Structure formats: structure tokens, C-alpha cells
Amino acid sequence: MTNPKPKDKKKVPLNLSTENLIKYGLLILFAALLDVAVVLGKELSLELVTGIYFIVALLLVIMYKDFIRYNPEIKKDYKMLVLIGTLLTGNLLIGRIFFFIIEGFTKWVGTVDPVLVAYAVPLASGPMLVALLIDIHTAIVFTVLTGLIAGLWLSNPLYSIFVFAAGLTGAFGVISCRKRSAIWRAGLAVSLVCVFTSLVITLSKGELLSIASLVASSSAFLNGIIVVTLVSALLPLFEYMFKRTTNISLLELLDLNQPLMRELLVEAPGTYHHSIIVGNLAEAAAEAVGVNPLLARVSAYYHDIGKIKMPDYFIENQIASVSKHDNLAPRMSSLILLSHVKEGVELAKKHNLPPMIVDIIQQHHGTSIQTFFYQKAKEQQDNITLLREEDFRYPGPKPQTRVAALVLMADAVEAASRVLTDTSPARVSLLVDRIINHCIIDGQFDNCELTLKDLREIKTHFVYLLTSMYHKRINYPGFDINNENIDKKPAKAATPR
């Protein structure tokens, strides 16, 4: 007898769940604000306000549909939706306020067409902020929407093209921004593109050889300068308010004079130098597989900060030949090593490290097993004590991103390479293969998006860097370190011929 098929749930056209109510509320709010930005200063009528409102709402829905196709997780990320909406409405409202001020000034002067001064309105600041705070795909869609709404505002389709060109130039100019000076270079590019676009528009109107082209190009050049000023002022504010991490803030964490890094150097110098090398490995591999190399390096620098609490229990910091673990039970030793992940997370939160760094600290061992102490416990096991493999595994979670997986591999490979007596390329390659294959078999990469091609690139770069680090040196004459009496013998003067 077959079980009856479950009845299909009827799809409700308008699902009024809590999540959807929040989204509908955000749509109504931001559509209303953008409507105000468009109709501000025009002769108001019910038809105009209502028509513009529904046009803007339609554009917002299209943008949202593209976002959930590109990044499905944004459905429940209300903070991200609020950030995008705030940037979009804020960008247009600031532009309108700016235009209102310069429009009043030009009317007072009486010799300049206010429409020409619209080329100075800094609408490219929004796309630049989106590219810095989110990603380039979002910035492109954001730019298209901004251009369309700006065209509605001035009832001028050519102005939409101007905004689109300026916005894309600014967004692409800060894709790999690693210094604040890069924002100024992007601003200069915006100025040049704005000047060129404004001249093309005046040419299409047959006004190239008139005073209009001079006013338009001058206003367009000022556009980039104003954009840079706004972006530089607003970027730290949005980073703080929405807890976003940009490459610029990562660069600040890369400073080795940061309090945490200084403390790591003093308390656990072996761990400090290990972290620096792990950073080099992770950054090189990140560039090869197309993830953020700066994030990989910074995460590697801070991944072991939990060892500050009990540095002497970690072998890279042990100077004495006798280990502190010799007098401890394997389970106790395991607990001490396991605790450095928890301690690292607490220290990272205490020092306000970005959430993505905290996540990688928590994931940099995944759920891997401490093989040494587990085998030692098995050798010492009696018939009474229950030995479980789970007790010797890190709590995880497993790496959720490719960057976290890179840090896990770089950490394991660097630590294991320290025991090699033969550092030839063949031996290093064999070591890297074994460690990465063990991670795959153990399921540590099940939750991240690493491909076989990525793993091949990672292995290649790890082997190259490790082989370079363990390079050979020649014995310099007169500095034979194996001869203890070399310092006692006086140097012989060369016999003249």
C-alpha cells in the first residue's frame, strides 16, 4: 500500500510573514524617500508624486531580485538591505540638497544655467561607497539605479548616462583599494571621465563651442573632488555603523605595532614568527585562487592570538628541552591546546577585531583531531577510562569560507614543515600533499567552496614558498660553526708575495 502524496501547499500571493513585512516596510520607506528626492523642487501634483513613487518602487524590486539571485543570503540580511537603501536614498538626497544650494547661487549670479551646474552633483559617491563596503556587482546595479532615478529628477536621459559613467568609474577605481590615496586616484579618474562625458553631451546638443561647454566641464571636474571628500568622510561612519570591514580597515590591522601583535611578539615570539610565515603562505595562495589576499594575511596574523594566555605550552615558544606536557595527562594537554581557539575569539572580540577575522580564528583548526595527544592517550589507555576521539577534536566549526580554509592549510603546513630534516622540493611537496589530502579525507573542506583546481594552485604556491624559505647557504671561510676552537685561534695575516 502506497502512502498518499502530501498535498501541495498553496502559494500565498502576498505572504505576510514577519520577514516579508520587514521587507515591505523597507520598500515603502525607501521608495518614499527616493520619491521625495525626485519631486523636490517641482510643481507637485498627486499624479506626479504617485507615478514617480511606483516607478521608484519598481526599480527597487528589480534591484532586490537581482541581489537575491547573486547573493541568496541577502534575503535574511536586513542590515545589508538597510545599508543599501540608506546609501541609495542618502546619495540622492545629498545630491538634491547640493544641487539646491548651487542652483540658488547660480540664480543669484544670474549668468549661468543651473542645469549645467548639475554636472557637479556628486552622485558617484554612492557607487564608490558600495564598492568599498559591499562588492563591485552590487555597485554596478546601484549605479544603474542611481542613473535612472537621476534622469527622472532632471527629466534628462543624457544626465542618466553622465551619472552612469561617473559612478562606474568611481566603483571600478576602488575595487582593489589598499590605501586611502587610492580613493583620491579614483576621484581624479571620476573628474576626467565626467569632463569627457559632459563635453560629449554638450557636443550632442550643438553647444560645444559655447560658454555652456566651459561651465559644464568645470562643474564636471569639481564632481570628482567633491566625491572624494564625501567618500573619505562617510566611509569610516558606515564602517562603524554597519560593522563592515573594508580593505582600508584591514590595512590598519596589518600594522605589526597593533597592541595585540606587540603582545604576541613579547609573550609568544615563536607563535608571532609562525603567524608571519602563515600570512605569507595564505596571501600567496589567496591571490592564486582569487580571494581577498589582504583578508587572508590579516587573518593569518591573528589566528593564534589565543596562545598569548599560556604560551609556554606550545612547542614553538618552548626554549627548555623539557616540555611542560611531559608531566600532564594527554587529555589535560589536549584541553590546553583546544583552549587557544576560545581564548583567541575572546581576545579578538575584546580588541574589536572585525567579525570575519573572529570567524576565521574560530575555524582555523576546523574539527581536526590532535593526533599526537590522541595517540599518546591510546598508548596509556587502561580498561576503565573511556577514550573518545571527539574529546581530542577541536570544537570547530569547519571552515565556512575559502579564506578560512587557506589559513587552516597554511597553519598546518608551516607547522609540519618545521620537523623536516630534508627540505628538498620533493620532500616539501610530499609533505604538503599529505597534509592537504588528510584535510580532505577528514572532511574539513566540506562547508567551503574550494575546487580541485584551487587545491592544485594552493599546493603549488605552498611548495614554492616553503622551498624558498628553507634555501641553502654556503659555508663562509673562517666561520665554521662546527669547530668550537675557531674563535680561540688568532687570525693569520696573508703572506705577501
C-alpha positions in Angstrom: 0.0 0.0 0.0 1.5 3.3 -1.0 1.4 6.4 1.1 -0.8 9.2 -0.2 1.1 12.0 -1.6 1.2 15.1 0.6 -0.9 17.9 -0.6 1.0 20.8 -2.1 0.9 23.9 0.0 -1.0 26.7 -1.7 1.3 29.6 -2.5 0.0 32.8 -1.0 0.4 35.7 -3.4 1.1 38.1 -0.6 2.9 36.3 2.3 2.5 38.5 5.4 5.2 36.7 7.5 7.4 38.8 9.8 10.3 38.7 7.4 8.2 39.8 4.4 6.6 42.6 6.5 10.0 44.0 7.3 11.0 43.9 3.6 7.7 45.5 2.6 8.2 48.2 5.2 11.8 48.9 3.9 10.5 49.1 0.3 7.7 51.6 1.3 10.2 53.7 3.3 13.0 53.9 0.8 10.6 54.4 -2.2 9.0 57.3 -0.3 12.4 58.9 0.4 13.5 58.5 -3.2 10.2 59.9 -4.3 10.9 63.0 -2.2 14.4 63.3 -3.7 13.0 63.2 -7.3 10.0 65.6 -6.9 11.7 68.0 -4.6 11.5 71.5 -6.1 9.0 70.6 -8.8 5.4 71.6 -9.1 3.7 68.9 -7.1 0.6 67.0 -8.2 -0.9 63.8 -7.0 -0.3 62.1 -10.3 3.3 63.1 -10.4 4.1 62.0 -6.8 2.2 58.7 -7.2 3.7 57.9 -10.6 7.3 58.6 -9.5 6.7 56.6 -6.3 5.6 53.5 -8.2 8.4 53.8 -10.8 11.0 54.0 -8.0 9.3 51.1 -6.1 9.5 49.0 -9.3 13.2 49.8 -9.7 13.9 48.8 -6.1 12.1 45.5 -6.6 14.1 44.8 -9.7 17.3 45.6 -7.8 16.3 43.3 -4.9 15.5 40.4 -7.3 19.0 40.8 -8.8 20.6 40.8 -5.4 18.9 37.6 -4.2 19.9 35.9 -7.4 23.5 36.9 -7.0 23.6 36.5 -3.2 20.7 34.5 -1.8 21.8 35.1 1.8 20.8 38.7 1.5 17.1 37.6 2.0 17.6 37.5 5.7 20.4 40.0 6.0 18.3 43.0 6.9 21.3 45.1 7.9 22.7 44.7 4.4 19.3 45.8 2.9 19.2 48.8 5.2 22.8 49.7 4.2 22.0 49.6 0.5 18.8 51.5 0.9 20.5 54.1 3.1 23.3 54.6 0.6 20.9 54.9 -2.3 18.5 57.3 -0.7 21.2 59.2 1.1 23.2 59.6 -2.1 20.2 61.1 -4.0 19.1 63.3 -1.1 22.6 64.7 -0.6 22.8 65.3 -4.3 19.5 67.1 -4.3 20.5 69.3 -1.4 23.8 70.1 -3.0 22.0 71.0 -6.3 19.5 73.1 -4.4 22.4 75.2 -2.9 24.3 75.7 -6.1 21.0 76.3 -8.0 20.2 79.1 -5.7 23.7 80.5 -6.1 23.6 80.4 -9.9 20.1 82.1 -9.9 21.6 84.8 -7.6 24.5 85.3 -10.1 22.1 85.2 -13.0 24.6 84.3 -15.7 24.8 80.5 -15.5 22.2 77.9 -16.4 21.5 75.9 -13.3 21.2 72.7 -15.3 24.8 72.9 -16.3 25.9 73.0 -12.7 24.2 69.7 -12.2 27.4 68.1 -13.5 29.0 68.9 -10.2 26.4 66.9 -8.1 28.5 64.1 -6.5 26.2 61.1 -7.3 29.3 58.9 -7.9 30.0 58.9 -4.2 27.3 56.3 -3.6 28.7 53.7 -6.1 32.2 54.2 -4.6 30.9 53.6 -1.1 29.0 50.5 -2.2 32.1 49.1 -4.0 34.2 49.7 -0.8 31.6 48.4 1.7 30.0 45.5 -0.3 31.2 44.4 -3.7 31.5 45.5 -7.3 28.4 43.6 -8.6 26.2 45.5 -6.1 27.9 48.8 -7.1 27.1 48.2 -10.8 23.4 47.6 -10.1 23.4 50.5 -7.7 24.9 52.8 -10.4 22.3 51.8 -12.9 19.5 52.6 -10.5 21.1 55.9 -9.4 21.4 56.9 -13.1 17.8 56.1 -13.9 16.5 58.0 -10.9 18.7 61.0 -11.6 17.4 61.0 -15.1 13.8 61.1 -13.7 14.8 64.0 -11.4 16.1 66.3 -14.3 13.9 64.8 -16.9 17.0 64.3 -19.0 18.1 60.9 -20.3 21.6 62.2 -21.1 22.1 63.0 -17.5 21.5 59.3 -16.7 24.4 58.4 -19.0 26.6 61.0 -17.2 25.8 59.6 -13.8 26.3 56.0 -15.0 29.7 56.8 -16.4 30.8 58.7 -13.3 29.5 56.0 -11.0 31.1 53.1 -12.8 34.4 54.9 -13.0 34.4 55.5 -9.2 33.3 52.0 -8.4 35.9 50.3 -10.6 38.6 52.7 -9.3 38.3 51.4 -5.7 37.9 47.7 -6.4 41.4 46.8 -5.0 41.7 49.8 -2.8 44.5 49.2 -0.3 45.3 52.8 0.6 43.3 55.9 1.2 45.3 57.6 -1.5 43.6 55.1 -4.0 40.3 56.9 -3.3 41.9 60.2 -4.5 43.2 58.5 -7.6 39.7 57.2 -8.2 38.4 60.7 -7.7 40.7 62.1 -10.3 39.5 59.4 -12.7 35.9 60.4 -12.0 36.8 64.0 -12.7 38.4 63.2 -16.1 35.5 60.9 -17.1 33.0 63.5 -16.0 34.7 66.2 -18.1 34.8 64.0 -21.1 31.2 62.9 -20.8 30.0 66.5 -20.2 31.8 67.6 -23.4 30.2 64.8 -25.4 26.8 65.7 -24.1 27.3 69.4 -25.0 28.6 68.3 -28.4 25.4 66.3 -29.0 23.4 69.4 -28.2 25.4 71.5 -30.5 26.8 73.7 -27.7 30.5 72.6 -27.7 31.8 75.9 -28.9 29.7 78.0 -26.4 30.2 79.1 -22.8 28.0 76.2 -21.8 30.7 73.6 -22.5 33.2 75.6 -20.3 30.7 75.7 -17.4 29.7 72.1 -17.8 33.3 70.8 -18.0 34.4 72.9 -15.0 31.4 71.7 -12.9 32.2 68.1 -14.0 35.8 68.4 -12.9 34.7 69.6 -9.5 32.5 66.5 -9.3 35.4 64.1 -8.6 36.9 66.3 -5.9 33.5 66.6 -4.1 33.0 62.8 -4.5 36.4 62.0 -2.9 35.7 64.4 0.0 32.3 62.8 0.7 33.6 59.2 0.4 36.6 59.9 2.7 34.3 61.5 5.3 31.4 58.9 5.2 33.4 55.7 4.8 34.5 55.4 8.5 31.0 56.3 9.6 29.4 53.5 7.6 32.1 51.0 8.6 31.3 51.7 12.2 27.5 51.9 12.0 27.1 48.7 9.9 30.1 46.8 11.2 31.6 46.5 7.7 35.2 45.6 7.1 37.0 47.2 4.1 40.5 46.7 2.7 41.4 50.0 4.3 40.5 48.9 7.8 42.3 45.6 7.1 45.4 47.5 6.3 45.3 49.2 9.7 45.2 45.7 11.3 48.2 44.7 9.2 50.3 47.1 11.2 52.6 45.0 13.4 52.6 47.7 16.0 49.0 46.9 16.8 48.6 46.2 20.6 47.7 42.5 20.0 50.6 41.9 17.7 53.0 43.6 20.1 51.7 41.4 22.9 52.0 38.3 20.8 55.6 39.2 20.0 56.5 39.7 23.7 54.6 36.8 25.2 54.8 34.2 22.4 57.6 35.1 20.0 57.6 31.7 18.4 53.9 32.0 17.6 54.5 35.5 16.3 57.0 34.4 13.7 54.9 31.4 12.8 51.9 33.7 12.2 54.0 35.9 9.9 55.0 32.9 7.7 51.5 31.6 7.7 50.4 35.1 6.5 52.9 34.9 3.6 51.6 31.4 2.6 48.0 32.3 2.9 48.3 35.6 1.0 50.1 33.9 -2.0 47.6 31.1 -2.2 44.7 33.6 -1.9 45.9 35.6 -4.9 46.2 32.3 -6.8 42.6 31.2 -6.2 41.0 34.7 -6.5 40.0 35.5 -2.9 41.0 38.6 -0.9 44.7 38.2 -0.2 44.7 41.1 2.3 42.0 39.3 4.4 44.0 36.1 4.2 47.2 37.7 5.5 45.5 39.7 8.3 43.5 36.6 9.4 46.8 34.6 9.5 48.4 37.2 11.6 45.7 37.0 14.3 44.7 33.3 14.0 46.8 32.2 17.0 46.5 35.1 19.4 44.8 32.8 21.9 48.3 31.4 22.6 49.1 34.6 24.5 47.4 33.2 27.6 49.6 30.1 28.0 52.5 30.5 25.5 54.9 28.0 27.2 52.5 25.1 26.5 53.0 25.5 22.7 56.2 24.0 21.3 57.2 27.0 19.1 57.6 29.0 22.3 59.4 26.4 24.4 63.0 27.2 25.0 63.8 24.5 27.5 64.4 20.9 26.3 61.8 19.6 28.8 58.2 20.1 27.7 55.5 21.1 30.2 53.3 18.5 28.7 55.7 15.7 30.0 54.1 15.9 33.4 50.5 16.2 32.2 47.9 13.6 31.1 47.2 13.6 27.4 43.6 14.7 28.0 44.8 17.7 30.0 47.4 18.7 27.4 44.7 18.4 24.8 42.4 20.7 26.7 45.1 23.3 27.0 45.7 23.3 23.2 42.0 23.3 22.5 41.5 26.4 24.7 43.7 28.6 22.5 40.9 28.9 19.9 38.3 30.0 22.5 40.9 32.4 24.1 41.6 33.8 20.7 38.0 34.5 19.9 37.6 36.3 23.3 40.7 38.4 22.7 39.6 39.3 19.2 36.2 40.5 20.4 37.8 42.4 23.3 40.0 44.2 20.9 37.1 44.8 18.4 38.5 42.8 15.5 36.2 42.5 12.5 33.6 39.6 12.7 35.2 37.9 9.7 38.5 37.8 11.5 36.9 36.4 14.6 35.2 33.7 12.5 38.4 32.6 10.9 40.1 32.4 14.3 37.3 30.1 15.4 37.5 28.0 12.2 41.3 27.8 11.6 41.5 24.3 13.0 38.1 23.2 11.9 37.1 20.0 13.7 40.5 18.4 13.2 42.0 15.9 15.7 45.1 16.4 17.9 46.8 13.3 16.6 49.8 13.4 18.9 47.9 13.5 22.2 45.2 11.2 20.9 47.8 8.5 20.1 49.6 9.1 23.4 46.3 8.7 25.2 45.6 5.4 23.3 49.0 4.1 24.4 48.3 4.9 28.0 44.7 3.8 28.0 43.5 1.4 30.6 40.4 -0.8 30.7 38.5 1.6 32.9 38.8 5.0 31.3 36.7 5.6 28.2 38.7 7.2 25.3 36.7 9.1 22.7 38.1 10.6 19.6 35.7 13.5 19.9 37.4 14.6 23.1 40.6 15.3 21.1 39.0 17.2 18.3 38.7 21.0 18.0 35.2 22.3 18.5 35.0 23.9 15.1 33.1 24.8 13.1 34.8 23.7 9.9 36.0 26.5 7.6 33.0 28.2 6.1 34.9 30.3 3.5 37.8 29.7 1.2 39.9 32.2 3.2 39.4 30.2 6.4 40.4 27.0 4.6 43.5 28.7 3.3 44.5 29.8 6.8 43.9 26.2 8.1 46.1 24.7 5.4 48.8 27.3 5.7 48.9 26.8 9.5 49.2 23.1 9.3 51.8 23.1 6.5 54.0 25.6 8.2 54.0 23.8 11.5 54.6 20.4 9.9 57.5 21.7 7.8 59.5 22.5 10.9 60.2 18.8 11.5 61.6 18.2 8.1 65.3 17.3 8.0 65.3 17.0 4.3 64.0 20.3 2.9 64.4 19.4 -0.8 61.5 20.4 -3.1 60.4 16.8 -3.5 60.1 16.2 0.3 58.3 19.6 0.8 55.9 18.7 -2.0 55.2 15.3 -0.5 54.5 16.9 2.9 52.1 19.5 1.5 50.3 16.8 -0.4 49.9 14.6 2.6 48.5 17.4 4.8 46.0 18.7 2.3 44.9 15.2 1.4 44.4 14.4 5.1 42.3 17.6 5.5 40.1 16.5 2.5 39.6 13.0 3.9 38.8 14.4 7.3 36.1 16.5 5.7 37.5 19.8 6.8 36.6 21.5 3.4 33.0 20.2 3.2 31.5 23.6 4.0 33.6 25.9 1.8 33.8 26.3 -2.0 37.3 25.1 -2.7 37.6 23.3 -6.0 40.2 20.7 -7.1 41.8 23.4 -9.3 42.1 25.7 -6.2 43.8 22.9 -4.2 46.3 22.3 -7.0 47.1 26.1 -7.1 47.4 26.2 -3.3 49.8 23.2 -3.2 52.0 24.8 -5.9 52.3 28.1 -4.1 52.9 26.4 -0.7 55.7 24.2 -2.1 57.4 27.2 -3.9 57.3 29.4 -0.8 58.4 26.8 1.7 61.2 25.6 -0.6 62.4 29.2 -0.9 62.3 29.7 2.9 64.4 26.6 3.5 67.1 27.6 1.0 70.7 26.5 1.4 73.7 28.7 2.2 77.4 28.2 1.6 79.9 27.9 4.5 81.8 31.1 4.7 85.6 30.7 5.2 86.7 31.3 8.8 83.1 30.9 10.2 83.0 27.1 10.7 80.3 26.9 13.4 81.0 23.2 13.9 84.6 24.0 15.1 84.4 25.2 18.7 88.1 26.3 18.7 87.7 28.7 15.7 87.2 31.7 18.0 90.3 30.9 20.0 92.8 30.9 17.1 94.2 34.3 16.1 93.6 35.3 12.5 96.6 34.8 10.2 97.8 37.6 8.1 98.1 37.0 4.5 101.7 36.3 3.3 102.8 38.9 0.8 104.3 37.7 -2.4 
